[in-house]
Amino acid sequence: MVLEGYRHWLAGFETGSVAPWELTLTLYSELLGPAAGRRAMSELSHFVRTLRQCAACPLRSFPFGAHHVCRDECLALGLIAALQHGQEQTALLCLDAMACRPLQQAVGAAAGDFAQTLSALDQHLLPIPQGAIEDVLSRATARTIH
C-alpha cells in the first residue's frame, strides 16, 4: 500500500494527470474504507509533496505494479517503517540520503504524520534493518545531490 501509493503519487506529478492519484484513492479506499482511505491518501500526498520540494534531482520510482524496488523507493519505505518502529538511527539514515539538510525536518515531520496515520489505521510496515538500508545505499549508483 505504501509503495503503490508512492508510485502512483509520483506518476501523477510526472504525467500531470490526476488519474494516478485517483487510482491511489481507489486503492486506499478499497483497503481501508472511504474515510480512512482519504485520510491516509492525504498524508501520503503531504509526504511526497514535501519530499519533492527538497529533491534537486528527480525522485525515481518504478511504474506501479512493478515487482522491483529502486533506491528511492527503498528509502521511502525504510523511513516510514523506521518511524513506525521507533528506529531513530534508521530514519535519520534514510532522511540524510533522500532529503536536503534544510528540509530534512519538514520531510521527517511529513513522513512521521503519514507513518502515524497508517499506524492509527492498524497498517504497519515490517521493520527494515538499518543494515539493509546501508546495503541499498552502498550498491546504488544513483545519488541524491543537494
N, C-alpha and C positions, 0 to 999 in steps of 0.2 A: 504494500500500500504506500509506504513512504517513497520507495524507489520509483514506482509508476507515477505517483503524483508529481514528484520532482521532474521526471522526464516529460510529462505532459505540460507542466508549467513552463519549462524551458522551451519546449516546442512552440507554445503559444507566443512567447516573446520572439523566437526566431522567425516564425512564419507571419506574425502579425494577425493571426487568426484566433478567434475565440473558441474554435472547435476543440482544440486540445484541452482547454480549460473546462469546457462543457463535459468532455469525457472524464475529467477529474471529478467533477461534481457527481456525475453518474456513478462512477466507481465508488467514491466515498459514501454516497447516499445508499448504494446497494449494500455496502459492508457495515455501515454504522447507523443507518436510518437517515431520513432527510435533515432533521435539525442538527444532529451530531455531525453529519457529513459536511454541512455548510460551515459549521464551527471549525472542524479540522481543516477544511479547504482554505478558510480564511487565514488560519495560522500558517499553513504551508505557503500561501501567497505572500504573506508578510516576510517569511523567512527567505524565500527565493528572491523577492524584490530587493530586500536589504542586502543580500549577498551579491546580487548583480550590480548594485551601486558601487561596490568596492572592487570588483574584479576588473583589473586592467586588461586582462586577456579574456576572451570569451569562455564562459563556462561550458564544459563539454559534457555530453551525455549520449548514450546510445538511444536509438529510436525506442519508443515504448514497445513492450513485449519482447525485447531482445533478451537473450539468455546469457549475456555477458555484463560485467560491471566495469566501468572505467575508473580512473583515478579520482576524478571529481565526485563521481557517484559514491565511491568508497568513503571519501572524506565526509560527504554529507551524511551518509548512513552512520559512519563512525561517530560523528558529532552528536547526532540525535540519540544514538544508543548510549554513548558515554554520559550524556546529560540525564537520561532516564535511569542510569545505574550508578550515578554519583562518582563516575570515573573522571575526576577533575584533570588529571595529567593527560589522559587520552583526549579529552575535549580540547584542552589547550594545544595539543599537538595538531589536531585537525584544524582548529581555528588558525593557528600560525601558518599552516600550509595552504589554506584556502582563502584567507581574508587579509586585506592590508591592515597594517597596525592601527592607523587612526580609526578604522571602523570595526575592529575586532569585537569591541564591547557591544556595539549595536547588533552585529551578526550573531554574537553569542546570546544576546537577550532574545532576539527573534527566534533563534533555534531553540532556546530554552522554553519559550512560550509554546512553540509547536510540540516539543517533547512533552511538556507538562499537559497540554491538551490531549495528546494521544494517551498518556498515562491515565488521565481522568476518565477517558473513554475505554479503559481497560485494553489498550493496544500498546504492547510492549515489544520493542525490538530485543533480540537476544544480545547479550553483551558481546562486544568485539574487543578482543585483547589488544592492548597497545602495541604489542609486537607485530600483530597482523597489519596494523596501520603503518608502522615503521617499515615493514617489508614492502607494502604497496608504494610508499614514498621512495624507497631505495631502488625499486625496479622501474618506476615510471620515468618515461623520457620527457614528458611534458612537465613543466614547472610553472607555478603561478608566479607572475612577475608583477611587482607593485613598485 
